[in-house]
Amino acid sequence: MSIDRYSHKSVEPKWQKLWDEKHTWAAPPKPKGEHCYVLDMFPYPSAQGLHVGHPEGYTATDIYSRYLRMKGVGVLHPMGWDAFGLPAENYAIKTGRHPREVTWENIDTFRRQIKSLGFSYDWSREVNTADPSYYRWTQWLFLQLYNQGLAYRKEAPVNWCPSCQTVLANEQVVNGECERCHSQVEQRQMAQWFFKITAYAEALLKDLDGLDWPQPILDMQKNWIGKSEGALVKFPIFNSQFLIEVFTTRLDTIFGATYMVLAPEHELVQQLKGQIKNWDEVKTYVERTKKKTELERKAEAKDKTGVKLEGVEAINPANQEHIPIFIADYVLTSYGTGAIMAVPAHDERDFEFAKKFNLPVINVIRPNVVRVVAVGGSLKDFDTTGETDKKLNRILKGEEVYVGNDGVLVNSGEFNGLDFETAVKKIAPKIGAKLTTQYRLRDWLISRQRYWGAPIPIIYCNPPAGGCGAIPVPEKDLPVELPMDVDFRPTGESPLQRSKSFHQVKCPKCGQPARRESDTMDTFVDSSWYFLRYVDPQNTKAAFDAKKLKQWLPVDFYVGGAEHAVMHLLYARFITKALHDLGYVHFKEPFLKLRNQGLILGEDGQKMSKSRGNVVNPDEIVEQYGADTLRLYEMFMGPLEDVKPWNTKSIIGLRRFLERVWQLALSPGQTGSSSGPVLSPVVARTIKKATEDIESFRFNTAIAAFMEFANILVVTPASEARQAAVRTLLILLYPFAPHITSELWEKLGAPGKVWEQPWPQYDKAALKVVEVTITIQVNGKVRGIVNCPVDASENEVAKSAQALPAVARHLSGQTIKRTIYVPGKIVNFVVG
């Protein structure tokens, strides 16, 4: 029988059209029984469109969603667009085209590309964060936080380009220079809006314990929050009304504090100006520090610089010693109190600084030294060289740093001989220190001096005679829409400042002429709650309906890149907790289970980028090989979370596999053979493997099992058992390759649609086999199968294989150079 070759160009559009027209993947409006919310991190619709790295995570969630539906689970699987942001605004400045126009075009491209891959998204729930119908509720969210004191405005340092006269985000600063004009960037103080995420620091840390997330992501969240148990200590400044307050986790070492360090921008520097004898030198250092970003200061921390404040000294409250005060850019106002007590004997940073500036190093901890005695005659751990004693002496002399707390205090007056915990408890009340907990986490700065973002809904009423101040926009007046009469050229203020129509507003409280806030919100605000809007995207009365939230939320399964390990996930968790406390949501954590996909690199092993010229366009792959081939290849490349290089040559193997499935499904099977494989254990083994691998997101090994199954079916004689096994293969393969399997199911005249079939159950008894089916290959090509006892030797299997007529024919006149045997699976004769 002649069988047409598989043509993806006719098959794939056919099924995509049907799914789209029938709204096949719409989530049930009122899910009954088991249901699951499967979510992808939504993309930013860039002008470049998708590259082949984007669909990796989308394919994984699509496989899982299709699998769940076949298990009878109601699935919510939506898609939308993280559409605000700096790239669109930069493009507008460069080309003169409005960012809305460009963004909407990009969304159309992304949507077309995603649909061409056959993903089973519920498109009726599509959201766009740059649409007023969406950011109206982002502004509503701001107002809820503002009314609870969780949104506030204060002065804060920003990156400032003196040439472009504009504020820059951290990502716009490259090597300390503006990415646009390459001018040196400065740090300036400007009024900014913040969300008080620090109010939830402990909850954000504690609630990580109940999440099924990758351990590296949990660790990064914990480190970012940075909980520290310590003490607040006040150091008086000699002959001054001022004090230096520091937070330290090592109060036990305070007798070893030999100097203090302030951040250059610490308010005390200006307050002490009259006492500082070398003010010009100090001022020069402060100005130089302003030209560095916080990221640069962290990176340069190993190369210590600083200036002593001549004429100013602090008093160590533990021993009343006068100690010098320095300013140094390795100390930041965004961490702790912006000041540190420096204990060079027990901190590596302080030790390096002390050596550079010839400052005292006083050891105040004697480590506990444990001699390891030889056991069983072995001297492996016995210190025969005396190095332990030498190291201890160097520590006690202040020649080497000891950063541990396993020891007892020395050189600490009445506290000598105490261990760490006891010392802290006794020293604190003696010197008036306050034991407390602090966090590295800082409040979330949401102000952006940009156009393409959600306007902050605040009105300033400041007439000459006095006014109402900052007034929130009434909810009935939302959304505050972005104006169209905007000049995008940077001038040192938000582009919204220069819009006349935007600022023609009256104070909601007194009715006097007023002015809107011209800053827009960080795009992370948009993405901090989008998963809630998917549940009720058409609602014009509220951001979401609480009853609908209870049907689907929290998100059961979230998939995205590890690059969002901290910011996005932390912000979404904060917003969820705030909304819970305000009574709007019934849960405290948004994403119960998280999995990351790894990067797909270019064929050169580098990250895909337009500048490198190594971007692979999925449109080209779909055109040449088909969407199912691309889906299979991306899942077969390796474990989902791994970083993997793209290889266009390797994709051909997956296309050939699909063509093999096409042929075997439409052919009746081998003829002229009286025996065939025992299919029941093969079927059971493949069902079990596919089920377990989909559940654990090990898609590459599931595909390998399908290939093995197909190889066996290719050489299986025609029978009802073979026909049933082919249908089982199509069902199992369907979530991975939905187009070809839907077409084959229809061509075979099978009942219903393939996606309407229940997920197969495997026969546990069939797994307990005494006989296995082994595939026989000659030079890597399948030539037959043999059924052998499970304990048959390699020699016995080889003899049975060579007796097969089809195998014997290909071995005739050839020399077997090597026999490759994979027990219970494959024999491959290499001939030549």
C-alpha positions in Angstrom: 0.0 0.0 0.0 1.3 3.4 -0.9 1.4 5.9 2.0 1.7 9.6 1.4 4.6 11.3 3.2 3.8 13.4 6.2 3.2 17.1 5.2 3.3 19.4 8.2 2.4 22.3 6.0 -1.1 21.0 5.4 -1.7 19.2 8.7 -0.6 21.8 11.3 -2.7 24.8 10.0 -5.7 22.5 9.8 -5.7 21.5 13.4 -4.7 25.0 14.7 -7.6 26.5 12.8 -10.0 23.9 14.4 -8.7 24.5 17.9 -9.0 28.3 17.5 -12.5 28.2 16.0 -13.8 25.8 18.6 -12.1 27.5 21.5 -11.0 24.0 22.4 -8.6 25.0 25.2 -10.9 27.4 27.1 -10.7 26.8 30.8 -14.0 25.5 32.3 -15.9 28.6 33.7 -16.7 26.7 36.9 -14.3 23.9 37.3 -15.7 20.8 39.0 -13.5 18.2 40.5 -9.8 18.3 40.2 -8.4 21.4 38.5 -5.0 23.0 37.9 -3.6 26.4 37.1 -0.6 26.0 34.8 1.2 29.3 34.1 4.1 30.5 32.0 6.0 33.7 32.8 4.6 36.0 30.2 7.0 37.5 27.6 8.0 41.0 26.8 7.0 41.5 23.2 10.2 42.8 21.7 10.6 44.0 18.1 12.8 41.0 17.3 10.0 38.5 17.9 10.4 35.0 19.3 13.7 33.1 19.0 13.9 29.4 19.6 14.7 29.8 23.3 11.3 31.2 24.1 9.2 28.2 23.2 11.1 25.8 25.5 9.2 26.6 28.7 5.9 27.1 26.7 6.3 23.6 25.2 6.9 22.0 28.6 3.7 23.6 30.1 1.7 22.7 27.0 2.7 19.1 27.3 1.7 19.1 31.0 -1.6 20.9 30.3 -2.6 18.5 27.6 -1.7 15.5 29.7 -3.8 16.9 32.6 -6.8 17.4 30.5 -6.6 13.8 29.3 -6.5 12.8 33.0 -9.8 14.6 33.5 -8.3 17.6 35.2 -9.8 21.1 34.5 -6.9 23.3 33.3 -6.4 27.1 33.2 -3.5 27.8 30.9 -3.4 31.5 29.8 -1.0 33.8 27.9 -0.5 37.5 27.9 2.1 40.3 27.4 4.4 42.2 29.8 4.2 45.1 27.4 5.4 48.2 29.2 9.1 49.0 29.5 12.2 50.9 28.6 13.1 49.1 25.3 9.9 50.3 23.6 10.6 53.9 24.8 14.2 53.7 23.6 12.9 52.5 20.2 10.5 55.4 20.1 13.3 57.9 20.8 15.3 56.3 18.0 12.7 56.0 15.3 10.1 58.6 16.2 7.3 56.0 16.3 5.0 55.9 19.3 5.8 53.0 21.7 2.1 51.9 21.7 2.1 51.4 17.9 5.3 49.4 18.0 4.3 47.4 21.0 0.9 46.4 19.5 2.7 45.3 16.3 5.1 43.2 18.3 2.2 41.6 20.2 0.6 40.6 16.9 3.9 39.0 15.8 4.4 37.1 19.1 0.8 35.9 19.1 1.1 34.6 15.5 4.4 32.8 16.3 3.0 31.2 19.5 -0.1 30.0 17.7 2.0 28.5 14.9 3.5 26.2 17.5 0.1 24.8 18.5 0.2 25.7 22.2 -3.1 25.1 24.0 -3.6 28.5 25.6 -6.9 29.9 26.5 -6.7 33.0 24.4 -10.0 34.4 25.7 -8.1 35.4 28.8 -5.2 37.2 27.1 -4.0 40.3 29.0 -1.8 43.2 27.9 -0.2 45.3 30.7 0.1 48.4 28.5 -3.7 48.4 27.8 -5.6 50.9 30.0 -8.1 48.2 30.8 -5.3 46.4 32.6 -3.2 49.2 34.1 -6.3 50.8 35.5 -6.1 48.0 38.0 -2.4 48.3 38.5 -3.2 51.9 39.6 -5.9 50.6 41.8 -3.4 48.3 43.4 -1.1 51.3 44.0 -4.0 53.1 45.8 -4.7 50.1 48.0 -1.1 50.0 49.2 -1.0 53.9 49.5 -4.1 53.9 51.7 -2.4 51.3 54.0 0.9 53.2 54.3 2.6 50.6 52.1 3.3 53.1 49.3 5.3 56.3 50.2 7.5 59.0 48.7 11.0 60.0 49.9 14.4 61.2 48.7 16.6 58.4 47.3 19.8 58.1 45.3 19.4 57.6 41.5 21.7 57.1 38.5 22.0 60.5 36.7 23.4 61.2 33.3 24.5 64.9 33.2 24.7 64.9 29.4 21.3 63.3 28.6 19.8 65.1 31.7 17.9 62.0 32.7 17.7 59.3 35.4 19.0 55.9 34.3 18.0 52.5 35.4 20.8 50.2 36.6 20.6 48.3 33.3 21.3 51.5 31.4 24.6 52.0 33.2 27.5 50.2 31.6 31.0 50.4 33.2 29.9 53.6 35.0 28.8 55.2 31.8 25.5 56.1 30.2 24.7 53.5 27.5 23.3 56.2 25.2 26.1 58.9 25.3 28.9 57.3 27.3 29.0 60.1 29.8 30.1 59.4 33.3 27.0 58.6 35.5 26.5 60.3 38.8 24.5 59.5 41.9 21.9 62.1 42.8 19.2 62.3 45.5 15.6 62.6 44.0 12.1 62.2 45.4 11.0 58.6 44.6 8.0 56.4 45.2 8.5 53.1 47.2 6.5 50.1 48.2 7.2 49.0 51.8 8.1 45.4 51.1 10.3 45.4 54.2 7.1 45.2 56.2 6.8 41.6 55.0 10.4 40.6 55.3 9.9 37.9 57.9 6.8 36.5 56.2 8.6 36.4 52.8 11.4 34.4 54.5 9.3 32.1 56.6 6.8 31.1 53.9 9.5 29.8 51.6 9.4 26.6 53.6 6.2 25.4 52.2 7.0 25.9 48.5 8.0 23.3 45.9 10.7 25.4 44.2 14.2 24.6 43.0 16.6 24.9 46.0 18.9 27.4 44.2 15.9 29.7 43.8 14.9 29.4 47.5 18.5 30.1 48.5 18.6 33.2 46.4 15.3 34.5 47.9 16.7 33.9 51.4 20.0 35.6 50.6 18.2 38.6 49.1 16.0 39.0 52.2 19.1 38.5 54.3 17.9 38.0 57.8 20.5 38.9 60.5 20.3 38.6 64.3 22.4 41.3 65.9 22.4 44.5 67.9 22.0 48.2 67.3 24.9 50.0 69.0 25.4 53.8 69.4 29.0 55.2 69.3 29.1 58.8 70.6 31.2 61.3 68.7 33.7 63.1 70.9 32.8 66.7 71.6 29.7 66.4 69.5 25.9 66.1 69.9 25.9 63.4 67.2 26.0 59.6 67.5 26.9 56.9 65.0 24.5 54.0 65.1 25.6 50.7 63.7 24.0 47.3 63.3 26.4 44.4 64.0 25.9 40.6 64.1 29.1 40.4 66.1 28.6 42.4 69.3 31.0 40.0 71.0 33.8 41.6 69.0 33.1 45.2 70.0 36.3 45.4 72.1 38.2 44.9 68.9 36.6 47.8 67.0 39.5 50.1 66.2 37.8 52.5 63.7 34.4 53.4 62.2 33.4 53.8 58.6 30.5 55.9 57.2 29.1 55.7 53.7 30.2 58.9 51.8 26.5 59.9 51.5 25.7 59.3 55.2 23.9 62.4 56.6 26.5 62.7 59.4 29.2 63.6 56.9 27.4 66.9 56.2 26.4 67.4 59.8 30.1 67.1 60.9 31.4 69.4 58.2 32.4 72.1 60.7 34.5 69.7 62.7 36.2 68.0 59.8 39.6 69.6 59.3 40.3 68.1 55.8 36.9 68.9 54.4 38.1 69.6 50.9 39.6 66.1 50.7 36.5 64.6 52.1 34.2 66.6 49.7 36.3 65.5 46.7 35.9 61.8 47.7 32.2 62.2 48.2 31.8 63.8 44.7 33.9 61.0 43.2 31.7 58.4 44.9 28.6 60.0 43.3 29.9 59.0 39.9 29.7 55.4 40.8 26.6 53.2 40.9 25.9 50.9 43.8 26.7 47.9 41.6 30.1 49.3 40.8 30.8 50.0 44.5 30.0 46.4 45.3 32.2 45.2 42.5 35.1 47.4 43.6 34.9 46.5 47.3 38.1 44.4 47.3 40.1 47.5 46.3 39.6 49.6 49.4 39.6 53.4 49.2 38.7 55.9 51.9 39.4 59.2 53.6 39.9 59.7 57.3 37.7 62.5 58.9 40.5 64.5 60.5 39.5 66.2 63.8 36.6 63.8 64.4 36.7 60.7 66.6 34.1 58.2 67.9 34.1 56.7 71.4 33.9 52.9 71.6 31.1 52.4 74.2 32.6 49.1 75.4 36.0 50.4 76.5 35.7 54.2 76.1 38.6 54.2 73.6 38.7 57.1 71.0 38.8 55.6 67.5 39.1 57.3 64.1 36.2 57.7 61.6 36.6 57.2 57.9 34.3 57.5 54.9 34.7 54.7 52.3 32.6 53.7 49.3 32.5 50.0 50.2 29.9 51.0 52.9 26.5 51.7 51.4 23.5 53.6 52.9 21.2 50.9 51.5 22.6 48.3 53.8 22.3 48.4 57.6 22.6 52.0 58.9 25.1 53.1 56.4 27.8 52.9 59.1 30.0 50.1 60.5 32.1 49.4 63.4 35.3 48.0 62.0 36.9 45.0 63.7 39.8 44.1 61.5 40.9 41.0 63.5 37.6 39.3 62.7 36.4 40.7 59.4 38.4 40.3 56.1 37.1 43.6 54.6 38.1 45.5 57.7 41.4 43.7 57.9 42.3 44.7 54.4 41.3 48.4 55.1 43.2 48.4 58.4 46.4 47.1 56.7 46.1 49.8 53.9 45.7 52.6 56.4 48.0 51.3 59.1 45.2 50.9 61.7 45.3 48.7 64.9 44.3 45.0 64.7 43.3 43.7 68.1 42.2 40.1 68.5 39.3 39.6 70.9 38.4 35.9 70.2 40.6 33.0 71.1 39.5 30.1 68.8 38.8 26.7 70.3 41.6 24.5 69.0 40.8 20.8 68.9 43.8 18.4 68.4 42.8 15.4 66.2 44.5 12.3 67.8 45.7 9.4 65.5 43.3 6.5 65.3 44.2 3.0 64.1 47.8 4.0 63.6 46.8 6.7 60.9 48.5 10.1 61.3 46.5 11.6 58.4 44.8 14.3 60.6 47.5 14.7 63.2 49.4 18.0 63.2 53.0 16.9 63.4 54.3 20.2 61.9 53.0 22.5 64.6 51.0 24.5 62.0 47.9 24.6 64.3 49.9 26.4 67.0 51.5 28.7 64.4 48.1 29.6 63.0 46.7 30.2 66.5 49.6 32.5 67.4 49.1 34.5 64.2 45.4 35.0 65.0 46.1 36.0 68.6 48.8 38.5 67.4 46.3 40.1 64.9 48.4 38.9 62.0 45.6 36.7 60.6 41.8 37.1 60.5 39.5 34.7 62.4 35.9 35.2 61.3 34.3 32.4 63.3 32.5 32.6 66.6 33.7 29.2 68.0 35.9 30.4 70.9 36.1 32.6 74.0 36.6 36.3 74.4 40.0 37.8 75.2 41.2 41.4 75.5 37.6 42.2 76.4 37.8 43.2 80.1 35.2 41.7 82.4 33.8 39.6 79.5 37.0 37.5 79.0 36.4 33.8 78.8 32.8 34.0 77.7 31.5 32.2 74.6 29.6 34.0 71.8 26.0 33.7 73.0 26.8 34.5 76.7 29.0 37.5 75.7 26.3 39.1 73.5 23.7 38.8 76.3 25.9 40.3 78.9 27.6 43.1 76.7 24.3 44.4 75.3 22.8 45.8 78.6 26.2 46.9 79.8 26.7 49.3 76.8 23.0 50.1 76.1 22.9 48.1 72.8 19.5 46.9 71.6 19.3 43.2 70.4 17.3 43.1 67.3 16.7 41.5 63.9 17.5 43.3 60.6 17.1 42.3 57.0 19.2 43.1 53.9 15.9 43.6 52.0 15.2 47.2 51.1 11.9 48.8 50.1 11.0 48.5 46.5 11.7 51.7 44.5 8.9 51.8 41.9 9.4 55.3 40.4 10.5 55.5 36.8 11.2 58.8 35.0 9.9 57.3 31.8 6.8 57.6 29.6 6.0 54.0 28.7 4.7 52.7 32.0 1.6 53.0 34.2 1.2 56.5 35.5 1.3 56.8 39.3 -2.2 57.9 40.4 -1.3 60.8 42.6 -2.2 64.5 42.2 -0.3 67.3 43.8 -2.3 70.3 45.1 0.3 73.0 45.8 -1.1 76.5 45.0 0.9 79.5 46.3 -1.4 80.0 49.3 -0.9 76.4 50.5 -2.8 73.3 49.4 -3.8 69.8 50.1 -0.4 68.2 49.1 -0.3 64.7 47.6 -3.8 63.4 47.0 -4.6 59.9 45.6 -6.7 59.9 42.4 -10.3 58.7 43.3 -10.9 55.1 42.1 -13.8 56.3 40.0 -11.4 58.4 37.9 -9.1 55.5 37.0 -7.4 54.8 34.7 -5.1 57.7 34.6 -4.2 57.2 30.9 -1.0 58.0 29.2 -1.2 61.1 27.1 -0.3 61.1 23.4 1.1 64.6 23.2 4.5 63.6 24.5 8.1 64.6 23.4 10.3 61.6 24.0 13.6 63.4 23.9 15.3 63.2 27.3 15.7 66.5 29.2 16.2 65.5 32.8 12.6 64.9 33.8 9.9 62.5 33.0 8.4 63.0 29.5 5.0 63.3 31.2 6.2 66.6 32.7 6.0 68.1 29.2 2.5 67.0 28.4 0.0 69.9 28.8 -3.2 67.7 28.6 -1.9 65.3 31.2 -1.6 68.0 33.9 -4.9 69.8 33.2 -6.4 68.5 36.4 -8.1 69.8 39.6 -7.5 68.7 43.1 -10.0 66.0 44.0 -10.2 67.4 47.5 -10.5 71.2 47.1 -11.1 71.7 43.4 -8.1 74.0 42.9 -5.8 73.7 39.9 -3.3 70.9 40.6 -0.7 68.7 38.8 -0.4 65.0 38.3 2.6 62.9 39.4 4.7 62.5 36.3 6.6 59.4 37.2 5.4 56.0 36.0 5.6 52.7 37.7 8.3 50.0 37.5 7.2 47.3 35.1 7.7 44.8 37.9 4.5 46.2 39.4 2.6 45.2 36.3 3.9 41.6 36.5 3.4 41.4 40.3 -0.3 40.6 39.9 -1.0 39.6 36.3 -1.7 35.9 37.3 -4.7 37.2 39.2 -6.2 39.1 36.2 -6.1 36.0 34.0 -8.9 34.5 36.2 -11.3 37.4 35.4 -9.8 39.4 32.5 -13.0 41.0 31.3 -14.1 42.4 34.6 -14.7 46.2 34.4 -16.0 46.5 38.0 -13.0 45.1 39.8 -9.4 43.8 39.3 -10.8 40.3 39.8 -13.7 38.5 41.4 -12.9 36.8 44.8 -15.2 33.8 43.9 -13.3 33.2 40.7 -10.0 33.5 42.5 -11.0 30.7 44.9 -11.8 28.5 41.9 -8.2 28.6 40.5 -5.7 30.3 42.8 -3.0 30.0 43.9 -1.1 29.0 40.8 -0.4 25.3 40.9 2.5 25.2 38.4 4.7 28.1 37.3 7.4 27.8 34.7 10.0 30.4 33.7 13.6 31.4 33.5 15.9 31.4 36.6 16.8 35.0 35.8 13.6 36.0 37.6 14.6 34.1 40.7 14.7 37.2 42.9 12.9 40.4 41.7 9.8 39.2 40.0 9.1 36.3 42.3 9.8 38.4 45.4 7.5 41.2 44.3 4.7 38.9 43.3 4.9 37.2 46.7 4.9 40.6 48.5 1.8 41.9 46.5 0.0 38.6 47.2 0.6 38.9 51.0 -0.4 42.6 51.0 -3.7 41.8 49.1 -4.3 38.9 51.5 -4.0 41.2 54.5 -6.3 43.7 52.8 -8.9 40.9 52.4 -8.8 40.6 48.6 -7.2 37.2 48.2 -7.5 34.0 50.3 -3.9 32.8 50.0 -0.5 34.1 51.0 1.7 32.5 48.3 1.1 32.9 44.6 3.0 30.0 43.1 3.0 26.7 44.8 5.3 24.8 42.4 8.0 26.4 40.3 10.3 24.9 37.6 12.9 26.7 35.6 13.9 26.1 32.0 17.5 26.5 31.0 18.8 28.8 28.3 19.0 27.6 24.7 22.3 29.0 23.4 23.1 29.7 19.8 25.0 27.2 17.7 28.2 29.0 18.7 27.6 28.2 22.3 26.8 31.9 23.2 23.6 33.4 24.4 21.4 34.2 21.5 21.4 37.9 20.6 20.9 40.0 17.5 24.3 41.6 17.8 26.1 38.2 17.7 24.0 37.1 14.7 23.3 33.7 16.3 19.5 34.1 16.8 17.5 31.2 15.4 14.0 32.2 14.3 11.3 29.6 15.1 9.4 30.7 12.0 12.1 29.2 9.8 12.2 26.0 11.8 8.4 25.6 11.6 8.4 26.3 7.9 11.1 23.7 7.1 10.5 21.0 9.7 7.1 21.7 11.3 5.9 22.8 14.8 5.8 19.2 16.2 9.4 18.7 15.2 10.5 21.9 16.9 8.5 21.0 20.0 10.0 17.5 20.2 13.6 18.7 19.5 13.5 21.3 22.3 12.3 18.7 24.8 14.8 16.1 23.6 17.8 18.4 23.8 18.4 17.5 27.5 16.9 18.1 30.9 14.6 21.1 30.9 16.6 23.1 33.5 20.0 22.6 31.7 21.7 25.1 29.4 21.8 23.6 25.9 23.3 24.8 22.6 21.1 24.7 19.5 22.1 22.4 16.7 20.0 22.6 13.5 21.5 19.4 12.2 20.2 17.4 15.2 16.6 18.5 14.6 16.5 16.3 11.5 16.5 13.2 13.7 13.3 14.3 15.4 11.7 15.0 12.0 12.6 11.5 10.9 11.1 10.0 14.0 7.8 11.7 13.2 7.9 10.4 9.7 8.5 6.9 11.1 5.4 7.3 13.3 3.4 8.4 10.3 4.5 5.4 8.3 4.0 2.8 11.0 0.6 4.2 12.0 -0.7 4.0 8.4 0.9 0.7 7.5 -0.8 -2.6 8.6 2.5 -4.0 9.9 5.0 -6.7 8.9 3.8 -9.6 6.8 5.2 -13.1 6.3 6.2 -13.4 9.9 4.5 -15.8 12.3 5.9 -14.4 15.5 6.2 -10.9 16.8 7.1 -9.1 20.0 5.2 -9.6 23.2 3.6 -6.1 23.2 1.9 -6.0 26.6 5.1 -5.4 28.6 6.4 -2.9 26.1 3.1 -1.0 26.2 2.9 -1.1 30.0 6.6 0.0 30.3 6.1 2.9 27.9 2.9 4.2 29.6 4.5 4.0 33.0 7.6 5.8 31.7 5.7 8.6 29.9 3.4 9.2 32.9 6.3 9.5 35.4 8.4 11.6 33.1 5.6 14.1 32.3 4.8 14.4 36.0 8.5 15.1 36.8 9.1 17.2 33.7 11.7 14.7 32.3 10.5 15.1 28.8 13.7 14.0 27.0 13.6 10.5 28.5 9.9 10.2 27.7 10.7 10.9 24.0 13.4 8.3 24.1 10.9 5.8 25.3 8.5 6.7 22.4 11.3 6.1 20.0 12.0 2.7 21.4 8.3 1.8 21.3 8.1 3.0 17.7 11.1 0.9 16.7 9.4 -2.2 18.0 6.1 -1.4 16.3 7.8 -0.9 13.0 8.8 -4.6 12.9 5.7 -6.0 14.5 3.4 -8.2 12.4 -0.2 -7.0 11.7 -2.5 -7.9 14.5 -5.2 -6.4 16.7 -2.6 -6.1 19.5 -0.4 -4.0 17.2 -3.3 -1.8 16.1 -4.1 -1.1 19.8 -0.5 -0.5 20.6 -0.2 2.1 17.7 -3.2 3.9 19.1 -1.6 3.9 22.6 1.6 5.4 21.1 -0.5 8.2 19.4 -2.2 9.0 22.7 1.1 9.1 24.6 2.8 11.2 21.9 -0.1 13.6 21.5 0.9 16.1 24.3 4.3 16.4 22.7 3.3 16.4 19.0 -0.4 17.3 18.9 -0.7 18.0 15.2 0.5 14.8 13.7 -1.2 12.6 16.3 -4.5 14.4 15.8 -4.2 13.8 12.0 -3.2 10.1 12.4 -6.0 9.5 14.9 -8.5 10.8 12.4 -7.0 8.9 9.5 -7.2 5.6 11.4 -10.9 6.2 11.9 -10.5 6.0 15.7 -13.5 7.3 17.7 -13.6 11.0 18.8 -10.5 13.1 18.8 -7.2 12.0 20.2 -7.2 14.7 22.9 -10.6 13.4 24.1 -9.1 10.0 24.9 -8.4 9.2 28.6 -4.8 8.9 29.5 -3.8 5.2 29.3 -3.4 3.1 32.5 -0.7 0.5 32.4 -1.1 -3.1 33.4 1.2 -3.6 36.4 1.1 -7.4 35.9 2.5 -7.0 32.4 5.6 -5.3 33.9 6.5 -8.6 35.7 7.8 -10.3 32.5 9.9 -13.4 32.0 10.5 -12.6 28.4 11.7 -9.3 26.7 11.5 -8.0 23.2 14.9 -7.0 21.9 15.3 -4.8 18.8 17.9 -6.0 16.3 19.9 -3.5 14.2 22.5 -3.9 11.5 24.8 -0.8 11.3 22.2 1.1 13.4 19.2 0.3 11.2 16.3 -1.8 12.6 16.1 -5.1 10.9 13.9 -7.1 13.3 13.0 -8.1 16.8 13.4 -11.3 18.9 11.7 -12.4 22.1 14.2 -13.8 24.6 14.1 -14.9 28.2 14.8 -12.0 30.5 18.0 -13.8 31.7 19.3 -14.8 28.3 23.0 -14.2 27.8 24.4 -11.9 25.2 25.6 -14.9 23.1 22.1 -16.5 23.2 20.5 -13.2 22.1 23.0 -12.8 19.3 22.4 -16.3 18.0 18.6 -15.8 18.0 19.0 -12.5 16.2 21.3 -13.9 13.5 18.7 -16.6 12.8 16.1 -14.0 11.8 15.7 -14.1 8.0 15.7 -10.3 7.6 18.8 -10.0 9.8 20.6 -12.9 8.1 20.0 -11.3 4.7 21.8 -8.1 5.8 24.6 -10.1 7.4 25.2 -12.4 4.3 28.7 -11.9 2.9 29.6 -9.4 5.6 32.0 -9.6 8.5 30.7 -8.7 11.9 33.3 -6.3 13.2 31.6 -5.6 16.5 28.4 -6.5 18.4 26.9 -3.8 20.6 24.5 -5.2 23.2 22.2 -3.2 25.5 20.8 -5.8 27.8 17.1 -6.3 27.4 16.8 -3.7 24.7 19.1 -3.6 21.6 21.6 -5.7 19.7 23.5 -3.8 16.9 25.7 -5.7 14.5 28.4 -3.5 13.1 29.5 -5.0 9.7 31.7 -4.0 6.9 
